[in-house]
């Protein structure tokens, strides 16, 4: 079952998209990759996704699959941020 990301952390993803940050993306399954932040979207089932540009084109990662993001841009507005397990308290 999908668990929504904490609102403050969701805001950081939006900042990354606004500035199109190049990010190191670490996943809860141990995987990771570099990608450029594009946008976020919510599915009809109310699952939230982080859309990133990778070498092969855009890819969507369900937000509860994100372990951490680290901006690779000089002067980024935030540093490495852990996301896993930090859900929205609605």
C-alpha positions as CSV (number, residue, x, y, z in Angstrom):
1,X,0.0,0.0,0.0
2,X,1.3,3.4,-0.9
3,X,2.3,5.8,1.9
4,X,2.4,9.5,1.0
5,X,5.7,11.3,1.5
6,X,5.9,13.9,4.3
7,X,4.8,17.3,2.9
8,X,8.1,19.0,3.7
9,X,10.1,16.4,1.8
10,X,7.6,16.6,-1.1
11,X,8.5,20.4,-1.2
12,X,12.2,19.5,-1.7
13,X,11.3,17.3,-4.7
14,X,9.4,20.3,-6.1
15,X,12.4,22.5,-5.6
16,X,14.6,20.0,-7.3
17,X,12.2,20.0,-10.3
18,X,11.9,23.8,-10.4
19,X,15.7,24.1,-10.7
20,X,16.0,20.9,-12.8
21,X,18.7,19.6,-10.4
22,X,20.9,16.8,-11.4
23,X,20.5,14.3,-8.6
24,X,21.9,11.1,-7.1
25,X,18.8,9.0,-6.5
26,X,19.1,6.1,-4.0
27,X,16.2,3.6,-3.8
28,X,15.0,1.6,-0.9
29,X,15.9,-1.7,-2.8
30,X,19.5,-0.7,-2.8
31,X,19.6,0.6,-6.4
32,X,20.7,4.1,-7.4
33,X,21.3,6.3,-10.4
34,X,21.9,9.8,-11.5
35,X,19.1,11.7,-13.2
36,X,17.7,15.2,-13.7
37,X,14.5,16.2,-11.8
38,X,11.6,17.0,-14.1
39,X,8.3,17.0,-12.3
40,X,6.0,15.1,-9.9
41,X,2.6,13.6,-10.6
42,X,-0.2,11.7,-8.8
43,X,-1.9,8.7,-10.4
44,X,-5.7,8.1,-10.3
45,X,-5.0,5.7,-7.4
46,X,-3.4,8.6,-5.5
47,X,0.1,7.3,-5.7
48,X,2.7,10.0,-6.1
49,X,5.6,9.7,-8.6
50,X,8.9,11.6,-9.1
51,X,9.6,12.0,-12.8
52,X,13.3,12.1,-13.7
53,X,15.2,12.4,-17.0
54,X,17.7,9.5,-17.4
55,X,19.8,8.6,-20.4
56,X,17.0,6.7,-22.1
57,X,14.4,9.4,-21.5
58,X,11.9,10.1,-18.6
59,X,11.3,7.6,-15.9
60,X,8.8,7.7,-13.0
61,X,9.7,6.5,-9.5
62,X,7.0,6.0,-6.9
63,X,7.9,8.3,-4.1
64,X,7.8,5.7,-1.4
65,X,10.5,3.8,-3.3
66,X,13.0,6.7,-2.7
67,X,15.6,6.2,0.0
68,X,17.4,9.5,-0.5
69,X,18.2,12.2,-3.0
70,X,21.5,14.2,-3.3
71,X,21.8,17.3,-5.5
72,X,24.9,17.2,-7.6
73,X,24.6,20.9,-8.6
74,X,27.0,23.5,-7.0
75,X,25.0,25.9,-4.8
76,X,21.9,23.6,-4.5
77,X,19.3,24.8,-2.0
78,X,19.5,21.5,0.0
79,X,21.9,18.6,0.5
80,X,21.5,14.9,0.8
81,X,18.0,14.2,2.1
82,X,16.7,10.9,3.4
83,X,13.1,10.2,2.3
84,X,12.4,6.5,3.2
85,X,10.0,6.0,6.0
86,X,9.0,9.7,6.4
87,X,5.3,9.7,5.6
88,X,2.8,12.5,5.7
89,X,0.9,12.7,9.0
90,X,-2.6,13.6,7.7
